[in-house]
């Protein structure tokens, strides 16, 4: 796993790297600038003119070092520096005279001398960096607004931010604040929490992490409650199937849900549970679902509720190694009674999705019935129904962790960077998947996969991590084959086997 580090932790790693390599601050800035320029020229090989706007802090020092390198490569460079009341950093103080010997550096000291941008240039934003801990106001805000306006009007070819778009804060919300809207963000080696927060997507553009040789030992010593899932860690979770195994070795999964017009949800979940490796899968559905499931998914067993339209009760559950409930079940009173019956009968963790979560919001007393170690898989609206609204996405993340602790359960908060919150206070972010997965039934597919993994004996955390990663990877494979616009939830299911193969390498 990779940790998302705070600004103070990143500074600690920087200092350790300087000591290890015998570098000054300017020397470390030089490593970052070289990595930045190398990537820049790979991505924009035909650009002949670059505009750099620097601040007076260490991010501005990066910008000045980048200007030196671009000038050395005999490319067109215009350099501006925001005049600020704060004292310049040590690195900026040292680099500014060197740059001024090579090319003019125009000081921006009022709104009357904001930059003019040559047609077709690439603007490099190096105004504010990861150390920012306040909203930008005054001339800095005017400058950022000027950059965004020029980009919006098509004056700028593209905007590339150094480490973090100016105006974004590393670990606090910038909702409603001024920030540069970058096309690309080149960040240095360490993933940042700001990169996986939905409200920041409009500012970040494409994010690329550049290795600048930070000290590996110091990085390994840093820890955080926020972590990023990595393929190597997920690969290590996959169980080896014994040669003489039979279906009983891989568990018995029960998936309950469906209602009139919504049998497809439980059908997708049941197939996903089978595809991920569960030995036997049973669907518990209202009687209207019997023919649909028997005809379209003969590999699954079907048990019917007494009611034709909804599930109204729970069958015996003691023979199942994993239970999932919710897809397509509806939120009427009869369905609420069924959910309560399942929760009261459950002797082990269950997976709750879709309308099961909505019912927990409608009937809060049932939240106390959720068995410890259970898994909830809400999207944003469903989560708000059990946890309440949040002012911004950072507050929503805090609320997510607190809710997981309160329910003593794992919560898979679905989104572009799906987040797994654990009952002991950790958050794991996924980086597989694509916008093509924003289609009906995609969540039902994930639920089935999680239940299928639990049935095979994976722990709740392992099932969450492996399930989310495989689900996203299968979606990536489906998107590559069909195009994101054409994807269906069933396409994700059909790529589960290929995702296993890719993950195994």
N, C-alpha and C positions, 0 to 999 in steps of 0.2 A: 504494500500500500504506500502511496505517497501522501504526506501530510500537507495540508494547507497552512502555511506559516503566517504569523503576524509580522507586522513591520519590525518590531523589536527583535524577533527571532531571525528575520532575514538580515538585519544589521549585525547580529551576533555571528551568523555564518560568513558574512562579508569580512568581518574582522579576523575570524579564524583563517579564512583563505589568504588574507594579506599576510598574516604571520607565517603561514605554512609556505607560501611562495616568496616571501620577502618582498612584498609589493607595498608601495604607498597607495593612498586612496586613488590618486590619479592613475597609478598603474592598473588597479582593478577596473577603473572606469575605462581604461584603454582596452582591456579584454572584452568588456561588454560592447564597446563601440565597434571593435573589429568583428565580433559575431553579428552585430546588427547590420553593419554595412555589407558583409558577405551575403547575408540573407536578402537584404534590400536589392542588391545588384542581380541576384538570381531571379527575384520576383519581378523586377522592373528593369530589364536589360536595355530597353530602348529609350529610357528616360534620360534626357540630357541636362535637366535643370532641377535642382532640389532646393526647397525653401525650408530653413530650420528656424523654429521659434523656440527659444530656450528661456527657462526661468533662472533664478539665481541659486536654487538648491542643487542637490546632487543629480536630479533629473536633468537640470539645465547643463550640468557638467557633462553628462552623457551626450547631450545635444552638441555641445562645443567639440567634444572629441570626435563625434560623427562628422561634423563640418570639416575638421582637419583631414580626416581620411578621404572624404569625398573630393576635397581640393587636391589632395595628393594624387588621386586617380584622374585628375584633370577634367573633372565634371563641373558643370555650372552650379554654383552654390551661392545662395543669398542667406544671410544670417541675421536674425533679429533677436533681441533680448528684452524681456519685459522688465522695466525698471520698477523695483519694489522697495518698500520701506524696510523690509527685513534684510538682515545682513547676509551677504552671499556665503555659500559654503566654502570650505577650504579648497576643494577641488575646482570649483568655479573660479575662485580668485586666482588660482595658479594657471588655469587654462585660458582664461579670457585674453590676457596679453599675448599669448602665443598665437591665438586665432586671429587677433587684430593685426598681427604682423603679416598674415597671409591674405586676409580679405576683410572688407569693412563689416563691422557689426553695428547695426542700427539699433539704438535704444528706443523702446516704445515707452514714452513717458506721459502720453495723453491720448485721448481718443482722436485727436487731429492727425496723428502720424501712425495710424494702424497700417499694417503692411499692404502692399499691392502685389498681386500674385501673377507671375508670368503664365501665359496660356500653356496648358499641358504639363505643368510642373507637379511634382510630388511634394506635399508638405509634410514635414516631420515635426510632430508635436512633442516637445520636451520641456513643457512649462512646469507642470507639477507632477510629482511622482507618488510612490507608495507611502511616503511619510505624511501625506496630507490628512488632516484630522478635523477639517472645518469646511463649511461651504465657501465657495469662491464669490467674492463681492468686488465692487469697484472696477478698476481698470482691467484686472484679470478676467472678470466676468464679461466685460465688454469685448476683450480680445477673443475669448472663446466663442462668444456670440458672433463675432465677425468671421471667424474661421468656419463655423457651422453654416452661416449665411452664404459664404462663398462656395462652400461645398454643395449646398442645396441649389444654388443658382447655376451650377455646372462650371464655375470658374476654375475650381481646383480639379485636377485629374484624379487625385486620390489623397487620402490623409492616412499617415502611418504614425501611430503613437508609440512612444518609447516606454516600455514596461507596463504602463497603465494610462488610459486616456485621461488627460488633465481634467481635474474636477471630480473624478471618481475617488471614493475612499475605499481603502483596502478591506476593512471589516465593519463598515457602518453604512447605513443607507444614504444614497445620494438622491433619493426620490424628491423631485421638485427642484433640484439644484441644477446649476449650470455645469455642463461637462462637454468635452470635445466628442463629436460623433466620428469615430475613426472607421476607416474601411478595413484596416488591419492593425492589430496590436502585436508588436514583437516584445515578448516578456522574457525575463532572464531566469531560465532554469527551474525556478520554483513555481508550481501552480498556486494560484491565488484564489481565495474564497470569492472575491468579486467576480471571477470568471464564470461561476456556476449559479449566480443569482439572477433570476429572470429579469428583474427590472433594469439590469445593466446591459442586456443584450443589444439594445438600441445604440449603445455607445461603443461597444467593443469591436464590432466587425469580426473578422476571422482572427483567432488568437493562435499565435505560434510561439512555442517555448524554445528558447535558444540556449544551448549548453555553453556556459562561459567558464567552465572548470572550477566551480565552487567546491570547497573542501568536502569530500564525501563523508569523512568521519563526523564533521560538525553537523552536516545535514542529517546523518543517521541518528544523532543525539537529540534532534529536535522532535517534539511530539505535539499533537493537537487533537482535539476531539473531532476535528473535521479531516476526513481522509478521502482520497480518490482511489477507486478500485483499479487495479492493474491486471493485465492479462495473465501474468505469471502467477499471481496469487489465486486467481480464479481457476486457472488450469490445475493447480495443486489440489483443488477441492474435489475434482471428478473421481468418483469411485470406479475401481476396476471390477468388471463383471466376471464372476467365477466361471470357469469352463463348464462345470456341471450344474449350473444354476437352472432353476425353473421359475415360473411366473410368481410363485409364492415368495421367492427371495426378494422381490422388488416391490412388495407392498400392495395394500388394498386401499384405493382412494375412493372417497365418496364426494360427489359434487352435487349440491342441492340448489335448486333455483328454477328459473323459468316461469312463465305465465302465458296467458293467451297472447299471441303475437310476439313473444320474446323467448321462444324455445331456442332460437339460434344462439343466444348467449351461452346457455349451458352446454349446447352441442359443441361450440368452439372450445369451451373450457375443458370438456371431457376429452376431445381429441388431443388438445395440447398436453394434458396429463399423460396420455398414452405415448405421445411422440417424445416426451422428455424422459420416458423410461419406466413409468409405473407398471407394475405387473398386471393388476386388475383394476379397472375403473368402473364404478357404478354411478349412474346419474339418477338422482331422486327428483322427479318432476311431477307436475299435475298430469292428469290423465290425457290432456290434450297433446302432451308431448311424446307419448309412447310411439306412435307410428312414425313420427319424424325421426326420432333417434334410432329406432330399430332399422329403418330403411337407409338412413344416411351414415350411420356409424355402427355397423354390426359388431365391431370389436368391443364396444362398451355394453355393460349390463344396464338394465333399466328397472327401477322400482318406482311405482306410481303412488302418489298421494290419493286419498279418497276423493278429493275435490278435482273437478275437471279443469278449472280455470287457474287456480293458485295452489301453492303448497300451503298446507294449513297445520301440519304437525311434523314430527321428526320420527323416522324409523329407528330401530335399535342401532346403536352406533359402536358398540363395543368391539365388533369384528373388523373395524377399519383402522388402518394405521395413519390415515390423514383425512381430514374433512375440510371442505371448502363450501361456503354458502354465500349466496347473494346475487350472482349474475342473473339478471332478468326476472327476479322474483316479485317485483312490485313492492309497494309500501302500504297496502291496505291493511286493515286490522287482522285479517286472517294470516297474512304473511308475517306480521309482527308476532303473532302467537307461535308461528312455526319457528321463527328465529329464537324466541325465548325458550322453546322446547329443545332446540339444538344446543343452546348454551348451557341449559341446565343438565342435559344428558352428557355433555362432553367431559371426558376424563383426561384429555390431552389438548395441546394447543390446536386452534382452528384457524382457518384463513377466511377473513371477512372482506367482501368486496361489494362495490356498487350499492344495491338497495339494502343490503345488510348494514352498511355504514350509514346510509340515509336513515334507516330505522333506529340506529343507535342515537342519531341526532334527534329524531322525533320522540323517542322514549329513553331519555338519559339514564333512567334507573337501570336499564339493561347493560350499560357500560360496566357496571360492577360485576356482571355475570361473565364477562369475557375471561376465559382461562388465561393465567399467566403464560407468557411465551407465545401468545397468539400472534398472527400477522394480519394487519389491515393494509389494504391497497387502494387508498383514495386518490382521486385527482383533486385539484385545488378546491372546487366547489364542495365536493363531498367532505373534504377535510374541514372546511369552515363550518359545516353543519355539526361537527362533533367538538370543535375546538374554538369556534368563534372567529370573528374577523380580525385582520391585522392591518396596521397602518402602512406597512411596507413589507418587502420580502425578507428583510433581515429579521424583523419582528416575527414574521410567519415561521422562519427557521427556528427561532427560540421557542415559539409556541409548539412547533413540531416535536422538538426534543422534550419539552415539558409534558406534552400529551403522551408520548411514548412511555415516559417514566410513570405518569399517573395511571395509565392502563396496564403497566407492566408488560407491554407488548412491543412488537416491532411494527413500525409504520413505514410502508413503501409509498413515498409521496411522488406520484408519477409526473413526469415532465421531461423537458429537453435534457436535463441532467438529473435523472431520477435519484432521489435521496432516500437512503435507508436509515431511519432513526431507530436506535436501540434503547431498550429499557434502562440500560446503565449509562446513558448519556452520550453516546457516540453517534456520528453521522458519516455515512459512506456515500459518496457521489459516484454515479455511473457515467461513463463517457462513450458507450455504444448507443446506437439508435439514430433516427433521423426524422424529419417532419412528416415523411410519408406514413409513419406509424400513427399519426393523428387521424385515425379512421375507426369507424364503428366496429366494436368487437376486439380491438387490440388489447384493451384492459382485461377482457374475459380470457383471452389467450394467456396473458401473464398469470392470472389467477390459477388457471389450470396447470401451468408449468410449476408454479410454487407448490401446489398441492401434490403434483406428481413427484416432485423432489422430496418433499416431506415424507411421502409414502415409502420412499426407498431408504429412509433412515438418515437423511441429511438433517442436521440441526436446524432450528428456525433461522439462525443467522446465515448458515451455509446455504440454505434454500433460497433465502432472500438474495444473497450475493450472486450465486450461480444463476438463479432464475432471471434476475434483472439483466445480468450481462448477456446470457444466451438470448434472451428476448430481444435485446437491442441489436446484437450481432446478427440474429436471424432477420431482423428488419433491415439491417444494412445490406445483407445479401439479396433480399427480395427487392429492395430499392435499386440496387445495382443492375439487377436483371430486368425489372419491369418499368423502372422510373417511379419516383416517389408519388406522382399524381395517380398512378394506376394501381397502387398497392391496395390489397384487401387483407383483413385479419387472417384469412385462411392462407395467404401467401407467406405470412410470418411462420405459421405452423409448419408449412411444407419445407421451410428452410432450417428447422431446428436441427435435423441431422447434419446438414452441411455446417451449421454453426458449431456443433460438437467437433466436427472434423477440423475446422479452422482453429478452434481453441486448443485442440491437442497438438496442433502444429504439423 
